[in-house]
Amino acid sequence: MYKFRSHIGFTLIELLVVMAIIATLLSIVTPRYFSSIEKAKETVLRQDLGIMRDAIDQFYSDTGGYPLSLEELVERRYLRRVPIDPLTESDMTWIEVPPLNEEEEGVYDVHSGYTGQALDGTYYEEW
């Protein structure tokens, strides 16, 4: 009489099929993951710009002049801190725009220091 042994484990074909399925799923998910990261950074950038612009407007309405720098907004407690640009990952790359009226001085507006094109086709330095 012959005794049959049951073998526990997977065959090479089964492992290759599973790896092919995993590779297919990763190729579908990876581009969506990286585009969602870029979209999140753009959302944070828009929010940071809005908060800083609101602080500049509040400073102007309170004092009648523009702040000399973004750090002055922090010193006077209009901002807790200068936010970090999510694209450059630094708080030192903000571009401070002076007022259109040459008689006034200070920071009228602020833009990101990152040069590049957003997902919607606009340029970050124009936001």
Residue pairs with C-beta under 8 A, 6 or more apart in sequence:
10 18
35 119
38 119
39 119
41 86
41 87
42 118
42 119
44 86
45 85
45 86
45 87
45 112
45 124
45 127
46 127
48 83
48 85
48 86
49 110
49 111
49 112
49 127
51 79
51 83
52 70
52 73
52 79
52 82
52 83
52 94
52 110
53 109
53 110
55 73
55 78
55 79
56 66
56 67
56 73
56 107
56 108
56 109
56 110
58 78
59 66
59 67
59 72
59 73
59 76
59 78
60 66
65 104
65 105
65 106
66 99
66 104
66 105
66 106
66 107
66 108
67 73
67 76
67 78
67 106
67 107
68 105
68 106
68 107
69 96
69 107
70 79
70 82
70 94
70 96
70 107
70 110
71 82
73 79
73 82
74 80
74 81
74 82
81 91
82 91
82 94
83 91
84 90
84 91
85 91
85 93
85 94
85 112
85 113
85 114
87 112
87 114
87 116
87 124
88 112
88 113
88 114
90 113
93 112
93 113
93 114
94 110
94 111
94 112
94 113
95 110
95 111
95 112
95 113
95 125
96 107
96 109
96 110
97 107
97 108
97 109
97 110
97 111
98 104
98 105
98 106
98 107
98 108
99 105
99 106
99 108
100 108
111 124
111 125
111 126
111 127
112 124
112 125
112 127
113 125
114 124
114 125
115 123
115 124
115 125
116 123
116 124
117 123
117 124
118 124
118 127
